[in-house]
């Protein structure tokens, strides 16, 4: 039986949370709107895979454009907004003082999302770029960089202005993500978009950027959340904490080198591929430490927060091992260019990142609003739809990809035959994606309900004595 | 991790090393690649793309064709690329130096297109144009690349040979023409010295010269 997320924890709402309520809720709300939008687009894409004529009468809904819009909405809409909200909150709480420059956060959030909206519309109109994770049109990219900087300032101030000299793993990951992404993003913009490199160098750089954005930005954001929430909810310190810094630096120094594994057999320098394979194996060290550190997530009793995060940690570690396995040429000859790669991508971004973020959001929002989630039933429903949806999506795509990969390597199997072989698995993936979308709609509706009920009672709540606030949060 | 400065330095170094290693490393190796001049043929390869083909590459990019089609052939003994007729040799970096918007692609929901221009389907531009107008297996039709219009005077010589209402014709838009020109230009069959497939030693006959 799952308890309501906040029931298992002690009430704790501080001035730090109250002051950051509006900016952080705005980030979380925007994130969820983008998540639902990208889920709907992903559903369209999956239907188009087995029914190619679906919605394809106009150029806006072409498979390629929908895929680009979906990816952009997911990465820069959902992942960025949610990750920033949680990272700022973690930094403020561990830093021991309220977030400063919150107006900049509001300003940045507004412009980040407006620019992203402009970018997604731009993709729909045909201005997309063709680099992985960088499909957004060139004209929104500089604005997004500036907006990100405005949001990130609060994080840097929370770090430099922290009350304690001692820092925690959650802070390292949060600061690394906040600090490194602008460098990565601006470097990629310059050498891919504004002063583009020539020939396959574009592909090599895009590979570096995608891997960097995952290992230096999104993964650290998720880990910051997990390293903060797991000991808080579990009420125990992080297991084997001494290793945490090794795990951290391994991810930072090795992670970005693994991007070349997608080019096995491709027209790029062979060492790019080889270095990536070696780095994938080295990175296993990081995944093992994360698993070791966060094993407290699996003994959380009934806490739904820990159930989400526990699932995310398993997906994260599993994803790391799968990356290392598919970096072998003998495996890649089958899995490369297939739905299997997509399954690995989904395992990372949906299975690991989203699930950990959901857990963190369920933990954070009651502390921001000062009230428990209105309905534990909705939380449970979201958990089960996410669980089944993620497993269904990843497993069916992986099986479809494995079949597709074997078929592709046999020249006698036509593309029509391949489509027929994988159809049932793609149908299953479609159902799973629909389930995910439903669950995420529930979360969005739930958040709106929480905010509305908070607004209804909060005009006086701001002036209520702290003790009343704390009681209502339990 | 008490020293904030060292910490930030470490973060920055982590990013810098990967950037220097991968981006600068690959740049140092590939940025000087020049077209290969073949004295027998009297011209350099890869040939420069025609202007309309570059426009077509932009259409290919904005429709996201790379979501389903790769443009990179793997070497003959690695996967079924050669057996499928996608290319006799693996793609090499030099194949792409004249392309402004390289799209290697990561997914083979449809066939690889690196040498599409060399295939029978691409030889006749009219057939290829019509191919885009209709749905084929997993590839949807792209009706928005075409215009159905009333025939004024004579029927356009670009008009597709497809059933339409009387007095109307279906003609490709400029985007369709550019896309077809681009697809026809995809032809990397020239064997650069670095692209010659390495023949297994056992297949060498006695007295054979390379």
Interface residues (C-beta under 8 A of the other chain):
Chain A: X48 X49 X52 X53 X56 X57 X58 X59 X62 X63 X64 X65 X66 X67 X68 X126 X127 X128 X129 X130 X132 X135 X159 X160 X165 X166 X167 X172 X175 X176 X179 X180 X183 X184 X187 X191 X196 X197 X198 X199 X200 X201 X202 X203 X204 X205 X207 X208 X212 X216 X245 X249 X252 X253 X255 X256 X257 X259 X260 X262 X263 X265 X266 X267 X268 X269 X271 X272 X275 X329 X333 X336 X337 X338 X341 X342 X404 X408 X409 X410 X411 X415 X416 X419
Chain B: X1 X2 X4 X7 X8 X10 X11 X12 X13 X14 X15 X17 X18 X19 X21 X22 X23 X25 X26 X27 X29 X30 X31 X33 X61 X62 X63 X64 X65 X66 X67 X68 X70 X72 X74 X75 X78 X79 X80 X83 X84 X85 X90 X91 X92 X93 X94 X95 X96 X97 X99 X100 X101 X102 X103 X104 X105 X106 X107 X108 X109 X110 X111 X135 X137 X138 X139 X140 X141 X142 X143 X144
